Amino acid sequence: MCGIVGYIGEDEKKEILLEGLKELEYRGYDSAGIAVIDKEHLESFKAVGKLENLIRKTQDFKAPGFGVAIGHTRWATHGKPTELNAHPHLGKYSYVVHNGIIENYQELKKELINSGINFLSQTDTEVIVHLFEKYKEELNDNFEAFKKTIERIDGAYAILLITKDEPDTIFFAKNGSPLLIGFNDKNEVFFASSDTAIIGKANRVYYLEDGEFGYAKKDKVVLFDKDGNLKEINTKPLATDKLSAQKEGFRFFMEKEIYEQSNVVVDTMLGRVLDSEIVFDEIKEGFLDGIDAIKICACGTSYHSALASSYLFERIAKIRCDVEIASEFRYKEPLLSKDTLFITISQSGETADTLEALKMAKRAGLKSLTICNVDNSSIVRESDVALLTRAGIEKGVASTKAFATQTLLLWMFVLYLASKRGVISKEFLEEEIRHLRETPKALKVTDKLHSKIHRLSKRYLHGHGFFFIGRDIFYPLALEGALKLKEISYLHAEGYPAGEMKHGPIALADSELFTIALMPKTLLYEKIKSNVEELSARDATILAISPEPFELADDFIQTKYATHPMIEFFEMMVITQLLAMEVAIRLGNDVDMPRNLAKSVTVE
Ligand code: F6R
C-alpha cells in the first residue's frame, strides 16, 4: 500500500509532490509527508489524516529552484497513523520514503539500537535510513551505502532516499512494490508508485522490475538489475489521459464509475466480440493446448467475479474450474498440475496475495493468464497472457466498473474457451454474442431507477444487519452486494446462498433483519422464491429485486424481463451498487475513501 513520489528539477517542488500525492491518495490516506533538499537546506513536513492536512500545513512553504524532493501518502502497516510514523523518516541528514514491508526490520532495529541509534517511530521503514547512514560512515560512499542497505533488507519495498550529503541525488530501489521513473524534455526526473501521479508532467516512463535499484541526478539516471549489472533504461510513452480521472460533475468517483459501466463494457468488447466469434489477439495459437482445468485466484471483489465465472466455465465450457481466495491458496500447499490454466483477476494488478499466488503457480510450471485493469502492473508483467479489462482508472476504493468488466471479460473468455474446445455450437455462440451485446443497455442508470433507490435508501440506515441472498451466479453477486454495502456504509452485511439460510442464519430473522433478495426470472426463480418466503414467514424485512412482482416484498425494485441470466446479473449489480452508495451517502460517509481501506493492497 502507500503512495510515493519523487522529483528532481527546477520547478516548485512542493506543488509537484502534493499534486502527485493527490493522485495517489487512493493508495492510502492516514498520513502524508514530504521532504525537500534544496542545495544543502533540508525541510520536511508531515501531517496525520488526509492530504488536505498536509496541504494546509505547507501553505506558506515554497521550494523553487533546483533541488530533490520526495513525498509519501501512508496506509499504516507497522505503527499507528501518527505524525511520528508518517514518512519521510529522518536519520541525521537523510530522508527515506518506503512502500511495502521490511520483514526483517525487528532484527535490524535491534542491531541498530545496540550500536547506539535512537528510533523515533514504530515503523519498519525507519531502519532503512539509519542503516544507510551507518554504512555511509563506514564506506564513505553514498551509493555503496545505499546498495549495502538494500542488500540487508528482506521483504517488499519501493524506496526513495535523499541525503544532504549528496543533495542533487535520489537513490531508489524496488522489490515487490510498484515504482516507476518518469522523464521529460526539461531534464526533470520523476518517481511514483503509479503513473497517474506524473501524467501531464513527464512524457516517458520506465517501470522498474523487482530487484532493480540505482540513483538519479538531474540529467542522469543510473540503473542496476537485481544482480547488480548496469542496465539500459528503455522508456515507454506515458499516457496523457487524465481527464477520465476527474469526477465530471458526479458527487463521488464511485458514482461516476457506476454510470461509466455501460460505456466501459463496450470498450472491453471492442475488437474482441465479433459477429460469430470471440477473438483475443493476446492469446497466441496453441497457448490453451493441453489445458483441461481452470484454477482462479483473486481477492475481494475480483474473487467474486471469479466465483461467478466458475459457474459459466463448468456449465458452458465444460471445464473443471476451482476458485480460491489468493491469501488462502498461498499457504495451503496446493496440488497443482500442468493441465491447469492459472487465472488471476485483479483490478490494480498489484495485490500482494494474488501476485504471490501467481508466482507459486508459475514455479509449479502452470500457464498463467490474468484479467487485469492496469497495464504494466506487476501481475500483468508476471503473467504469460494478460487480458486487460479497459475499465479506465478506477478511483473509488469500492470497486464497481472493474467488477463489471472483469465479469464480462470472464464470460467472453468462457465462450472463447468453449468454442476452442468445440463444446458449443456456432448457433449457441452467436446467441451468446447477441446477449453479450445487450450488457451496455443492462448497465445504463436511468434517473427513474436512481431516484427510486435514493428514496428507498432512507429505510435502510439502521437494523441489525443485511443479508444479500441469491443462487447460482447470483450468489457471488450477493457476496459482492454485501461487500459493497459494508465497505462504504460500515453496516454489517453478509452475502449468502439463498438455499443455505435455513441451515443457520435464518435464526437471525426478524423485522430488523434486512434481506436483499436477488430474484432473477431466468434462473431458479421458483427455488429462490421459496427461500425468500421462508424468511418472510419469520418477519424479516424483504427488499426484492426481480422482474416479477413479489407480493411478500416489503420493498420492491423491478428489473426488466430478460432472456439471459447474465443480463439480469448486470442489471441487479447496478442496483446493489447504487443502494450501497445511497445508504452510505445518507450516513454521511466518504464513499470514495472509506475508513480503513486502500485502493491497492500491496501487503499480504
Ligand atoms: C472491494 C475491492 C477489493 C478488491 C481487492 C482485490 O471493493 O475493491 O475487495 O477487489 O482488494 O484488489 P484487486 O482487484 O486490485 O486485486
Residues whose N, C-alpha, C, O or C-beta is under 5 A from the ligand:
A	BS01	F6R	C299 G300 T301 S302 I345 S346 Q347 S348 G349 T351 V397 A398 S399 K599 V601
